[in-house]
Amino acid sequence: MGFFDRFAGKKTPPPSNSAEPAPSTPAATPTPAGGLLPRLATAREKLDAKDLPGALAIYDEVLAVAGDRADVLVTISGDLGVTGHVKEIIELVAPRYAGDRHGPAVGLNILQAYLALRDPEAAQHVLDILFSLNRPELEERLHGFSNAIADLMAQDVAPLPGATGVTPENAPAPSRTIDLVTISKPIWFYGLEPMAPQVLPEKNGKLRRIAFAQLAVLGVADVAAQMKKPEDELGRLSRALPLWFAEMFYYSPHYAPIASVGVLARQHYALFGAEWTVENLRQLTSSSDGLDYVFTGALRQTAGDYELILRVWEVKKFRERKQFTARWTPATADAELSQLAAQVRAFMEWSPAPAPLAYTPTTQPRAWLEVLASSLGLFLAEKQILPADQLASPDQLLAPAAAGAGQGEIASLAYLTTRNRAQRLDLAARLDAVLAASPLIAQASTLAN
């Protein structure tokens, strides 16, 4: 079934659904001058140069002769999506999509385009087509998209121009959007700026720019309602894990990392019910110049068991390079998360940077993630980006940092900055802790007080 069988009135009619295979002779499928792949590469160059009309002219040429090829459709939809032209995916690619002929990759790009345009009805139709393909390896992602569609319906947000039946002339006023907050240094460092030369490694030469995005939380019955509540365990993990990886890669000489988390209208944290869409990635890449890689992923918790999937994307070609998975229980969390971090470091060819402050990945990541989550919440509250009532309870804010403060200089620094923010915001009683014994920590204690 062609995608637009349900939606009439589009400019481009759906392709024929004849079961007879199309001829494959050169006369039936002429090749544009210069070949398909070079023409598509030229179109992408025009998109990168912000010449959308030039790219669309090439796409019209290519689609006229190869508009039923899955590889052509997935390339066009992927390149349009990563450069922020979501509406054009709907206009050019969606009318040609048939799940049985073109497979899931094209459908996933179209589905994300409809989600970005806040059109749940059209997104639901694409999702139905994708489920009908019976691809077990996609089921988890598709259920995540189902949650995202349900969340969109529950929020009752207005579709954006480019969605089904919506034009710039009749489009209603836009609803609240998610703002992405970018953290460019280890979150516990803020407040120690005068000590930067003693704490942070120098960043010189050509660096690979890498972003770690807030993770989706799968299986939430009502995402819209859940995100309005004070943060819970999975929400804290969804933000702390990117902070952990960004911190880790900051202490490598080859990378300039950032972590990105979502906040909705300065009222509460954002919660993603499905993995990041093309529009989410576009927002991140457009606000962070020159990104080379982006890590996205999702968390799920079922009856005490936790599951995490990470995907690393190469931004230039917008292709998924690698997937990592981890499963743990409370008893195995440190071992499994440490193993995951080691796998990521090995794949990305991580090595430690020469720095005045020695960095060694923690052997107790589960407790450290709680410290990072508290540090982030207090930092955003102090900057008035997040209301204090959205943070964890006072005993959760400082206790993890105090408990581990003596494990090393970084742990001591994290405790000091976390404690001081909590006191300035009057959010937690002062908890004293045993600190690492070093001149650096003695100086930081003086600065912090």
TORROMAR-409387 format. One line per 4 residues: number of its first residue (from 1); their letters; for each residue y, z, x of C-alpha. Coordinates in steps of 0.2 Angstrom, whole numbers, plus 2048, in hexadecimal, padded with zeros to 3 digits. Each point is the difference from the previous one (the first is absolute). Layout:
REM residues N
NUM	A	Y/Z/X; ...
***
This chain:
REM residues 449
1	MGFF	800/800/800; 811/7FB/807; 80C/80F/802; 80D/7FA/7F4
5	DRFA	7F5/7FC/7F1; 807/80F/7F8; 812/7FC/804; 809/7F1/7F9
9	GKKT	810/7F8/804; 7FF/800/813; 807/7F2/80A; 7F0/7FB/809
13	PPPS	7F0/7FD/7F5; 7F0/808/805; 7F3/7F5/809; 7F2/7F8/7F7
17	NSAE	7F1/80B/7FE; 7F3/7F2/801; 7EF/806/807; 7FF/7EF/809
21	PAPS	804/802/812; 810/7F7/806; 7FD/7F1/80C; 803/805/812
25	TPAA	804/7EE/807; 810/7FE/809; 807/7F5/7F2; 7FE/80E/7F4
29	TPTP	808/80E/80B; 80C/7F7/80B; 807/80B/80E; 813/803/802
33	AGGL	807/7F8/80F; 7FD/80B/80F; 7F1/809/7F8; 7FE/80E/7F4
37	LPRL	800/80F/80C; 80F/7FA/80B; 80A/7FD/7EF; 7FB/812/7FA
41	ATAR	805/807/811; 811/7F7/7FF; 803/807/7EF; 7FD/811/806
45	EKLD	80C/7FD/80E; 80D/7FB/7F3; 7FC/810/7F6; 803/80A/810
49	AKDL	810/7F7/803; 805/804/7EE; 800/7EE/7FA; 7F7/802/7F0
53	PGAL	804/7EF/7F9; 7F9/7F7/80F; 7F0/80A/7FF; 7FE/7FC/7EE
57	AIYD	802/7EE/803; 7F2/800/80C; 7F5/80B/7F4; 803/7F3/7F2
61	EVLA	7FB/7F2/80C; 7F0/80A/805; 7FB/805/7EE; 802/7EF/7FA
65	VAGD	7F1/7FB/80A; 7F6/810/803; 806/80C/7F3; 7EE/804/7FB
69	RADV	7FB/806/811; 7FD/813/802; 806/800/812; 810/7F7/7FC
73	LVTI	804/80C/7F1; 7FC/810/80A; 80B/7FA/80E; 80F/7FC/7F5
77	SGDL	7FE/810/7F6; 7FE/80B/80F; 80F/7F8/809; 80B/801/7F1
81	GVTG	7FB/812/7FD; 803/806/811; 811/7F8/801; 805/808/7EF
85	HVKE	800/7F1/7F5; 7F5/807/7F2; 807/7F6/7F2; 7FB/7F0/809
89	IIEL	7EE/806/800; 800/800/7ED; 808/7EF/7FF; 7F6/7F7/80D
93	VAPR	7EF/808/802; 7FC/80A/7F0; 7FF/7F0/7F4; 7F3/7F8/80C
97	YAGD	7F5/810/802; 7EE/800/7F9; 7F5/80E/806; 7F0/7F7/800
101	RHGP	807/7F2/80B; 80C/809/80B; 7F8/811/803; 808/812/801
105	AVGL	80D/7FE/80E; 80C/7F5/7F6; 7FE/80B/7F1; 804/80F/809
109	NILQ	810/7F9/807; 805/7FA/7EE; 7FB/811/7F9; 80B/809/80C
113	AYLA	80E/7F4/7FC; 7FF/805/7EE; 800/812/804; 810/7FE/80B
117	LRDP	808/7F7/7F1; 7FB/80E/7F5; 7F6/7F5/7F4; 7F1/80A/7FB
121	EAAQ	7F9/7F4/7F3; 7FF/7F2/80C; 7F9/80B/80E; 7F3/806/7F4
125	HVLD	7FA/7EF/7FD; 7FE/7FC/812; 7F7/810/803; 7F4/7FB/7F2
129	ILFS	7FD/7F0/809; 7FC/809/810; 7F4/80C/7F8; 7F7/7F2/7F8
133	LNRP	7FC/7F9/812; 7F4/80F/802; 804/804/812; 7FA/811/804
137	ELEE	80A/802/810; 810/7FE/7F6; 7FD/80C/7F2; 809/80F/808
141	RLHG	80F/7F6/803; 800/7F8/7EF; 7FE/812/7F8; 80F/805/80A
145	FSNA	80A/7F1/7F9; 7FA/805/7EF; 808/811/802; 810/7F8/806
149	IADL	801/7F5/7F1; 7FD/80F/7F5; 80E/809/809; 80B/7F2/7FD
153	MAQD	7FD/800/7EE; 802/812/7FE; 811/7FF/809; 805/7F3/7F3
157	VAPL	80B/7F8/80E; 809/7EF/7FD; 7F9/7F0/807; 80A/7F8/80E
161	PGAT	806/7EE/800; 7F2/7F5/804; 7F3/809/7F5; 7F9/7F8/7F1
165	GVTP	80D/7FB/7F4; 80E/809/809; 80F/7F6/807; 810/806/809
169	ENAP	809/7FE/7F0; 7F5/80B/7F5; 7FA/80C/80D; 804/813/7FC
173	APSR	808/80C/80C; 7F4/804/80E; 7F7/811/800; 7FF/80D/80D
177	TIDL	7F8/7F9/810; 7F7/809/80E; 80A/803/810; 7F6/7FF/811
181	VTIS	805/80D/80C; 7FD/7FB/812; 7FC/80D/80D; 802/7F9/812
185	KPIW	7FC/810/80A; 7F3/80D/7FF; 805/80A/7F0; 800/811/809
189	FYGL	80C/7FA/80D; 80F/7FF/7F4; 80B/80F/805; 7FC/7FF/812
193	EPMA	80B/7F1/804; 809/808/80F; 7EE/802/808; 7FB/7EE/7FE
197	PQVL	7FE/7FC/812; 7F5/80F/802; 7F5/7FC/7F1; 7FF/7ED/7FC
201	PEKN	7FA/7F2/80B; 80C/7F3/806; 7FE/7EF/7F6; 803/7F1/80C
205	GKLR	7FB/7EE/800; 7F9/7F5/7F3; 7F8/80C/7F3; 7F4/7FC/7F1
209	RIAF	808/806/7F0; 7F4/809/7F5; 802/808/7EF; 7F5/80C/7F7
213	AQLA	802/800/7ED; 7FE/80E/7F4; 7EE/7FF/7F9; 7FB/7FC/7EE
217	VLGV	7F7/80E/7F7; 7F2/7F9/7F5; 7F9/807/7F0; 80F/808/7FA
221	ADVA	7FF/800/7ED; 813/800/7FD; 80A/7FB/810; 811/801/7F7
225	AQMK	7FD/812/7FA; 7F8/805/811; 80E/7FB/80B; 80D/80A/7F6
229	KPED	7F6/810/805; 802/80A/810; 7F5/7F8/80E; 7EE/803/7FF
233	ELGR	7F3/7FE/80E; 7FC/7EE/7FF; 813/7FC/7FE; 803/80A/810
237	LSRA	7F2/7F7/809; 806/7EF/7FA; 810/803/80A; 7FA/80B/80E
241	LPLW	7F3/7F3/806; 80D/7F3/804; 80B/80D/808; 7F1/805/80B
245	FAEM	7FD/7EE/806; 812/7FD/803; 801/80F/80B; 7F1/7FB/809
249	FYYS	807/7EF/804; 811/806/805; 7F7/808/80F; 7F9/7EF/805
253	PHYA	80B/7F5/80C; 7FC/7F0/7F6; 806/804/7EF; 80F/804/7F6
257	PIAS	7F9/808/7F0; 807/805/7EF; 7F9/809/7F1; 806/7FB/7EF
261	VGVL	7FF/80B/7F0; 806/7FD/7EF; 80D/80A/7F6; 805/7FC/7EE
265	ARQH	812/802/7FB; 802/80F/80B; 7F7/80A/7F3; 7EE/801/807
269	YALF	7F4/7F8/80C; 7F8/7EF/7FB; 7EE/7FF/7FD; 7F7/7EF/802
273	GAEW	7F1/7FE/7F4; 7FA/7F0/808; 801/7FA/812; 811/7F9/805
277	TVEN	805/7EF/7F8; 808/7F1/809; 810/806/7F9; 7FE/811/808
281	LRQL	7FC/7F8/810; 80F/7F4/7FE; 80C/80F/7FD; 7F9/809/810
285	TSSS	801/7F0/80B; 811/7FB/7FA; 808/811/804; 7F7/802/811
289	DGLD	804/7F1/80B; 7F2/7F9/80B; 7F1/809/7FA; 7F0/7F9/808
293	YVFT	7F3/80B/7F6; 7FF/80A/7F0; 7F3/80D/7FC; 7FD/802/7ED
297	GALR	7F1/809/7F7; 7FA/80B/7F3; 7F9/812/7FD; 7F3/806/7F3
301	QTAG	7F9/811/7FD; 7F1/802/7F5; 7F7/811/7FE; 805/807/811
305	DYEL	7FD/7F0/809; 80E/7F6/808; 801/7EE/804; 80D/7F6/809
309	ILRV	802/7EE/804; 80D/7F9/80C; 805/7EE/802; 80A/7F8/80E
313	WEVK	80A/7F1/7FC; 807/7F4/80D; 812/7FC/7F9; 803/7EF/808
317	KFRE	7F1/7F8/7F7; 7FF/80D/7F2; 7ED/802/803; 7F5/80F/800
321	RKQF	7F9/803/811; 7F5/80F/7FE; 7FA/80D/7F4; 7FC/812/804
325	TARW	7F7/80D/7F5; 7FD/812/801; 7F7/80D/7F4; 800/812/802
329	TPAT	7FE/811/7F8; 80A/80F/803; 7F3/805/80D; 800/7F0/809
333	ADAE	812/7FB/7FF; 805/803/812; 7F2/7F6/807; 801/7F1/7F5
337	LSQL	813/7FF/801; 800/802/813; 7F3/7F2/800; 80B/7F5/7F5
341	AAQV	80F/802/80B; 7F5/7FC/810; 7FB/7F0/7F7; 812/7FB/7FC
345	RAFM	806/804/812; 7F2/7F5/807; 803/7F1/7F5; 813/801/803
349	EWSP	7FD/803/813; 809/810/800; 803/809/810; 80B/810/803
353	APAP	812/7FE/806; 806/808/80F; 80B/80E/7F9; 807/811/805
357	LAYT	7F7/807/7F1; 7ED/7FC/801; 7F9/7FA/7F0; 7ED/802/7FC
361	PTTQ	7FA/7FB/7EE; 7FC/810/7F7; 7EE/806/7FE; 805/808/7EF
365	PRAW	808/7F2/7F7; 7FE/807/7EE; 80A/810/804; 80D/7F5/809
369	LEVL	802/7F4/7F2; 806/80F/7F5; 80D/804/80D; 806/7EE/800
373	ASSL	801/800/7ED; 80A/810/800; 80C/7FA/80D; 803/7F0/7F7
377	GLFL	803/808/7EF; 80D/80D/808; 808/7F1/80A; 803/7F6/7F0
381	AEKQ	806/80F/7F6; 80C/805/80E; 807/7EE/7FF; 801/801/7ED
385	ILPA	7F4/7F2/7FE; 7F3/80B/7F7; 803/80F/7F5; 7F9/810/807
389	DQLA	7F6/803/7F0; 7F5/7F1/804; 7F9/808/810; 7F0/80B/802
393	SPDQ	801/812/7FC; 809/80B/80D; 7F0/807/807; 7FA/7EF/803
397	LLAP	810/7FA/809; 800/80B/80F; 7EE/808/801; 7F7/7F0/808
401	AAAG	80E/7FE/80E; 800/813/804; 7ED/801/800; 7FE/7F2/80D
405	AGQG	810/803/80A; 7F8/806/810; 7F4/7F2/802; 80D/7F6/80B
409	EIAS	812/7FB/803; 800/7F3/7F2; 7F9/80C/7F4; 80D/80D/805
413	LAYL	80E/7F4/7FE; 7FA/7FB/7EF; 7FF/812/7FB; 812/803/806
417	TTRN	808/7F1/7F7; 7F6/804/7F0; 804/812/800; 813/7FD/802
421	RAQR	801/7F3/7F2; 7F7/80C/7F4; 80C/80E/804; 80F/7F5/7FF
425	LDLA	7FA/7FA/7EF; 7FB/812/7FB; 7EF/7F9/7FB; 7F4/80C/80A
429	ARLD	800/811/808; 801/800/813; 7EE/800/807; 7FF/805/812
433	AVLA	7F3/7F7/80B; 7F9/800/812; 808/7F2/809; 7FA/7F6/80F
437	ASPL	807/808/810; 80B/7F3/809; 812/7FE/805; 801/7F1/7F4
441	IAQA	7FB/80C/7F1; 80C/80D/806; 80E/7F4/800; 7FC/7F9/7EF
445	STLA	7FF/811/7F9; 812/803/806; 806/7F0/7F9; 7F7/802/7EF
449	N	807/812/7FE
***
